[in-house]
Amino acid sequence: MNNISEKKAGTSLIVFVILLVFTMVLHPAGGSIEYLIRITRVIIIAHAIAALSLPFGWIGFWGLTRKIGTGHFGSVFAFATISFGLVAVMLAAVTNGLVLPIFLHHYKDAVPETLSAIKPIVRYNSAVNHAFDYMYTGAFCLAMLCWSIAILLTKKMTVWIGWLGIALAIGAIAVFSSDTAVNSLQGFRIFVTGMAVWILLVGTALCRQK
């Protein structure tokens, strides 16, 4: 891992963002059990893309950590935090993108009474998925905040990226403290958009480093 150049790390972050945007575009807006059964293929594809993005993100974030300095506690703490966040994303993708479609596939020809009977199970699956949503959004916000503060302290990258990261982290906390739920599609899109902008800027900056 120490031989990975900053340009490759930056490219990995850019690929990570592109795959996240694809996930956000394809991600279904929910609906009835009958509707979810009809779009199981779309659900699987969307969450498979999200899972595919994770190794690129991990490599890119490690490159960012090395750029700031592995001797800086804030940078290493941010990487440890984002690692937990990426694991939470993987678990959320598996829960909502594989477990749910596989479970619902067995009921594609079920009568309405049977579909109504499995609603508590589907709601439980959603509750588990929402728990992972809270984990990775909190982890990403905290990691972005720590990296941004480290950028301001070390001046290893353009300082305005650090100020932007702090502003986005505080803004995300404010948004999710309001009526916008992090586990709703609207909250998911707000979160991904804010994170994508900052990560894309960081990836571009790493690619331009000489």
ZAFIDO-448380 format. One record per residue (C-alpha): x, y, z; residue number from 1. Coordinates in Angstrom, 3 decimals, always signed. Each point is the difference from the previous one (the first is absolute). Layout:
REM ZAFIDO-448380
+----------+----------+----------+------+
:       c1 :       c2 :       c3 : resi :
+----------+----------+----------+------+
:        X :        Y :        Z :  NUM :
...
+----------+----------+----------+------+
END
This chain:
REM ZAFIDO-448380
+----------+----------+----------+------+
:       c1 :       c2 :       c3 : resi :
+----------+----------+----------+------+
:   +0.000 :   +0.000 :   +0.000 :    1 :
:   +2.881 :   +2.406 :   +0.656 :    2 :
:   +1.010 :   -0.217 :   -3.685 :    3 :
:   -3.334 :   +1.387 :   -1.249 :    4 :
:   +0.573 :   +3.439 :   -1.507 :    5 :
:   -2.096 :   +3.017 :   +0.912 :    6 :
:   -1.286 :   +0.123 :   -3.572 :    7 :
:   -1.288 :   -3.584 :   +0.228 :    8 :
:   -1.588 :   +0.749 :   +3.365 :    9 :
:   -1.681 :   +3.081 :   -1.455 :   10 :
:   -1.228 :   -1.992 :   -2.988 :   11 :
:   -1.435 :   -2.608 :   +2.368 :   12 :
:   -1.950 :   +2.702 :   +1.842 :   13 :
:   -1.372 :   +1.349 :   -3.285 :   14 :
:   -1.111 :   -3.507 :   -1.044 :   15 :
:   -1.544 :   -0.415 :   +3.463 :   16 :
:   -2.053 :   +3.169 :   -0.487 :   17 :
:   -1.126 :   -0.996 :   -3.508 :   18 :
:   -1.239 :   -3.373 :   +1.240 :   19 :
:   -1.805 :   +1.662 :   +2.922 :   20 :
:   -1.779 :   +2.345 :   -2.413 :   21 :
:   -1.106 :   -2.995 :   -2.091 :   22 :
:   -1.321 :   -1.594 :   +3.182 :   23 :
:   -1.917 :   +3.154 :   +0.896 :   24 :
:   -1.551 :   +0.192 :   -3.486 :   25 :
:   -1.061 :   -3.662 :   -0.071 :   26 :
:   -1.050 :   -0.239 :   +3.647 :   27 :
:   -3.774 :   -0.646 :   +0.151 :   28 :
:   -2.235 :   +2.299 :   +2.010 :   29 :
:   -1.715 :   -2.821 :   +1.868 :   30 :
:   -3.627 :   -0.980 :   -0.321 :   31 :
:   -2.322 :   -2.925 :   +0.614 :   32 :
:   +1.212 :   -3.563 :   +0.305 :   33 :
:   -1.500 :   -0.766 :   -3.416 :   34 :
:   +2.029 :   +2.839 :   -1.522 :   35 :
:   +3.205 :   -1.097 :   +1.723 :   36 :
:   -0.478 :   -3.527 :   -1.354 :   37 :
:   -0.315 :   +1.384 :   -3.541 :   38 :
:   +3.232 :   +2.008 :   +0.236 :   39 :
:   +2.198 :   -2.521 :   +1.824 :   40 :
:   +2.507 :   +0.024 :   -2.884 :   41 :
:   +0.379 :   +3.782 :   +0.198 :   42 :
:   +0.442 :   -0.214 :   +3.777 :   43 :
:   +2.763 :   -2.600 :   -0.350 :   44 :
:   +1.830 :   +1.945 :   -2.734 :   45 :
:   -0.130 :   +3.289 :   +1.927 :   46 :
:   +1.389 :   -1.512 :   +3.173 :   47 :
:   +2.563 :   -2.109 :   -1.877 :   48 :
:   +1.417 :   +3.242 :   -1.437 :   49 :
:   +0.128 :   +1.439 :   +3.517 :   50 :
:   +1.912 :   -3.056 :   +1.227 :   51 :
:   +2.371 :   +0.212 :   -2.986 :   52 :
:   +0.875 :   +3.594 :   +0.908 :   53 :
:   +1.256 :   -0.874 :   +3.486 :   54 :
:   +3.510 :   -1.317 :   -0.838 :   55 :
:   +0.635 :   +3.090 :   -2.130 :   56 :
:   -1.080 :   +2.207 :   +2.885 :   57 :
:   +2.180 :   -1.827 :   +2.508 :   58 :
:   +3.100 :   +0.277 :   -2.202 :   59 :
:   -0.664 :   +3.665 :   -0.695 :   60 :
:   -0.548 :   +0.869 :   +3.652 :   61 :
:   +3.217 :   -1.758 :   +0.932 :   62 :
:   +1.774 :   +2.160 :   -2.581 :   63 :
:   -1.533 :   +3.103 :   +1.577 :   64 :
:   +1.176 :   -1.162 :   +3.424 :   65 :
:   +3.552 :   -0.512 :   -1.264 :   66 :
:   -0.075 :   +3.413 :   -1.681 :   67 :
:   -0.893 :   +1.768 :   +3.247 :   68 :
:   +2.328 :   -2.248 :   +1.968 :   69 :
:   -0.346 :   -3.334 :   +1.766 :   70 :
:   +1.663 :   +1.612 :   +3.001 :   71 :
:   -2.894 :   +2.431 :   +0.393 :   72 :
:   -2.555 :   -1.406 :   +2.457 :   73 :
:   -2.963 :   +1.803 :   -1.582 :   74 :
:   +0.774 :   -1.407 :   -3.430 :   75 :
:   +0.414 :   -3.583 :   +1.255 :   76 :
:   -3.109 :   +0.307 :   +2.178 :   77 :
:   -1.951 :   +1.183 :   -3.046 :   78 :
:   +1.201 :   -3.015 :   -1.997 :   79 :
:   -0.979 :   -2.382 :   +2.794 :   80 :
:   -3.422 :   +1.654 :   +0.193 :   81 :
:   -0.576 :   -0.106 :   -3.754 :   82 :
:   +0.990 :   -3.675 :   -0.018 :   83 :
:   -2.826 :   -0.748 :   +2.435 :   84 :
:   -2.264 :   +2.149 :   -2.175 :   85 :
:   +0.861 :   -1.976 :   -3.141 :   86 :
:   -0.742 :   -3.254 :   +1.814 :   87 :
:   -3.377 :   +1.441 :   +1.025 :   88 :
:   -0.678 :   +0.929 :   -3.643 :   89 :
:   +0.802 :   -3.570 :   -1.019 :   90 :
:   -2.363 :   -1.404 :   +2.635 :   91 :
:   -2.750 :   +2.413 :   -1.047 :   92 :
:   +0.483 :   -0.982 :   -3.654 :   93 :
:   -0.156 :   -3.699 :   +0.853 :   94 :
:   -3.055 :   +0.410 :   +2.233 :   95 :
:   -2.027 :   +2.145 :   -2.367 :   96 :
:   +1.488 :   -1.126 :   -3.306 :   97 :
:   +0.322 :   -3.757 :   +0.420 :   98 :
:   -1.821 :   -1.253 :   +3.098 :   99 :
:   -3.241 :   +1.857 :   -0.785 :  100 :
:   -0.210 :   -0.913 :   -3.731 :  101 :
:   +0.896 :   -3.643 :   +0.656 :  102 :
:   -2.640 :   -0.180 :   +2.736 :  103 :
:   -2.690 :   +1.682 :   -2.114 :  104 :
:   +0.753 :   -2.159 :   -3.034 :  105 :
:   -1.578 :   -2.963 :   +1.787 :  106 :
:   -3.298 :   +1.929 :   +0.150 :  107 :
:   -0.230 :   +1.219 :   -3.597 :  108 :
:   -3.128 :   -2.123 :   -0.586 :  109 :
:   -1.465 :   +0.393 :   +3.489 :  110 :
:   -3.550 :   +1.137 :   +0.618 :  111 :
:   -0.649 :   +3.425 :   +1.626 :  112 :
:   -0.765 :   -1.592 :   +3.365 :  113 :
:   +3.421 :   -1.666 :   +0.067 :  114 :
:   +1.753 :   +3.227 :   -1.009 :  115 :
:   -1.790 :   +1.802 :   +2.793 :  116 :
:   +1.203 :   -2.625 :   +2.473 :  117 :
:   +3.686 :   +0.553 :   -0.841 :  118 :
:   -0.148 :   +3.783 :   +0.411 :  119 :
:   +1.397 :   -0.156 :   +3.587 :  120 :
:   +3.032 :   -1.899 :   -1.314 :  121 :
:   +0.572 :   +2.598 :   -2.720 :  122 :
:   -0.310 :   +2.795 :   +2.573 :  123 :
:   +2.538 :   -1.738 :   +2.223 :  124 :
:   +2.411 :   -0.257 :   -2.946 :  125 :
:   -0.468 :   +3.725 :   -0.565 :  126 :
:   +0.728 :   +0.725 :   +3.668 :  127 :
:   +3.273 :   -1.961 :   -0.210 :  128 :
:   +0.931 :   +1.834 :   -3.190 :  129 :
:   -0.770 :   +3.367 :   +1.598 :  130 :
:   +2.335 :   -0.805 :   +2.879 :  131 :
:   +2.837 :   -0.470 :   -2.495 :  132 :
:   -1.054 :   +3.259 :   -1.697 :  133 :
:   +0.511 :   +1.892 :   +3.253 :  134 :
:   +3.355 :   -1.685 :   +0.527 :  135 :
:   +1.521 :   +0.873 :   -3.360 :  136 :
:   -1.382 :   +3.541 :   -0.200 :  137 :
:   +1.375 :   +0.771 :   +3.456 :  138 :
:   +3.344 :   -1.628 :   -0.845 :  139 :
:   +0.355 :   +1.855 :   -3.299 :  140 :
:   -0.852 :   +3.368 :   +1.568 :  141 :
:   +2.438 :   -0.512 :   +2.884 :  142 :
:   +2.781 :   -1.177 :   -2.328 :  143 :
:   -0.509 :   +2.944 :   -2.354 :  144 :
:   +0.092 :   +2.380 :   +2.959 :  145 :
:   +3.230 :   -1.520 :   +1.370 :  146 :
:   +1.726 :   +0.005 :   -3.390 :  147 :
:   -1.072 :   +3.577 :   -0.633 :  148 :
:   +1.396 :   +1.182 :   +3.343 :  149 :
:   +3.215 :   -1.913 :   -0.723 :  150 :
:   +0.266 :   +1.722 :   -3.388 :  151 :
:   -0.282 :   +3.401 :   +1.678 :  152 :
:   +2.625 :   -0.915 :   +2.598 :  153 :
:   +2.553 :   -1.612 :   -2.317 :  154 :
:   -0.590 :   +2.049 :   -3.181 :  155 :
:   +0.735 :   -3.203 :   -1.961 :  156 :
:   -2.883 :   +0.840 :   -2.357 :  157 :
:   -1.825 :   +3.153 :   -1.070 :  158 :
:   -1.487 :   +1.473 :   +3.158 :  159 :
:   -3.349 :   +0.894 :   -1.552 :  160 :
:   -0.676 :   -3.744 :   -0.405 :  161 :
:   +0.367 :   -0.244 :   +3.770 :  162 :
:   -2.394 :   +2.894 :   +0.607 :  163 :
:   -2.499 :   -1.504 :   -2.451 :  164 :
:   +0.188 :   -3.378 :   +1.741 :  165 :
:   -0.688 :   +1.585 :   +3.373 :  166 :
:   -2.957 :   +1.927 :   -1.425 :  167 :
:   -1.453 :   -3.100 :   -1.657 :  168 :
:   +0.424 :   -2.121 :   +3.132 :  169 :
:   -1.741 :   +2.605 :   +2.156 :  170 :
:   -2.690 :   +0.446 :   -2.664 :  171 :
:   -0.623 :   -3.755 :   -0.147 :  172 :
:   -0.384 :   -0.162 :   +3.764 :  173 :
:   -2.447 :   +2.921 :   -0.113 :  174 :
:   -2.039 :   -1.583 :   -2.804 :  175 :
:   -0.269 :   -3.369 :   +1.702 :  176 :
:   -0.888 :   +1.679 :   +3.293 :  177 :
:   -3.032 :   +1.516 :   -1.731 :  178 :
:   -2.986 :   -1.808 :   -1.498 :  179 :
:   +2.032 :   -1.399 :   -2.905 :  180 :
:   +0.610 :   -3.637 :   +0.884 :  181 :
:   +3.364 :   -1.432 :   -0.935 :  182 :
:   -1.641 :   -3.265 :   -0.999 :  183 :
:   -2.466 :   +1.604 :   -2.433 :  184 :
:   +0.774 :   +0.258 :   -3.717 :  185 :
:   +0.145 :   +3.796 :   +0.297 :  186 :
:   +2.401 :   -0.200 :   +2.925 :  187 :
:   +2.100 :   -2.585 :   -1.847 :  188 :
:   +0.301 :   +2.257 :   -3.042 :  189 :
:   +0.903 :   +3.050 :   +2.077 :  190 :
:   +2.667 :   -1.978 :   +1.827 :  191 :
:   +1.480 :   -1.577 :   -3.136 :  192 :
:   +0.044 :   +3.329 :   -1.853 :  193 :
:   +1.841 :   +1.813 :   +2.792 :  194 :
:   +2.507 :   -2.786 :   +0.519 :  195 :
:   +0.496 :   -0.484 :   -3.743 :  196 :
:   +0.918 :   +3.657 :   -0.527 :  197 :
:   +2.656 :   -0.047 :   +2.727 :  198 :
:   +1.428 :   -3.405 :   -0.946 :  199 :
:   +0.127 :   +0.994 :   -3.675 :  200 :
:   +1.942 :   +3.151 :   +0.880 :  201 :
:   +2.407 :   -1.978 :   +2.180 :  202 :
:   +0.475 :   -2.611 :   -2.739 :  203 :
:   +0.657 :   +2.687 :   -2.597 :  204 :
:   +2.506 :   +1.698 :   +2.305 :  205 :
:   +1.837 :   -3.286 :   +0.563 :  206 :
:   +0.151 :   -0.644 :   -3.753 :  207 :
:   +1.611 :   +3.421 :   -0.533 :  208 :
:   +2.679 :   -0.472 :   +2.644 :  209 :
:   +3.520 :   -0.196 :   -1.373 :  210 :
+----------+----------+----------+------+
END
